[in-house]
Amino acid sequence: MLILAVDTTTPSGSVALLEGEALLGEAGIESPATHSARLLRTIDVLLGALGRDVKDVPANDIAVTTRIMTKPACARIVRAAFEFSRACVRKSVTLIEKPNVLRETGGL
């Protein structure tokens, strides 16, 4: 069974094709254009390079990840961190990121 995976959670994004558990191929989306302007082309290029067509992938086996981060929501999180820091009489706030996790789950 073929699985087409599309990740648009980062500005770059990526597309991968799997057969069962095996990764057949992967392509990063590196372009200043928007995802909508480059995503379908990247899928076509990846599938073509693997001798496949989008018709080969069952519709219910396409995985897409997305993330929406708004400036107001991010500001609200940062503001809450500083308010918590003040309430607990802390002198600083530290942001720690783990890019390999944030790529899949969110980020700030």
Order of alpha helices (4+ residues) and beta strands (2+ residues): beta-beta-beta-alpha-beta-alpha-alpha
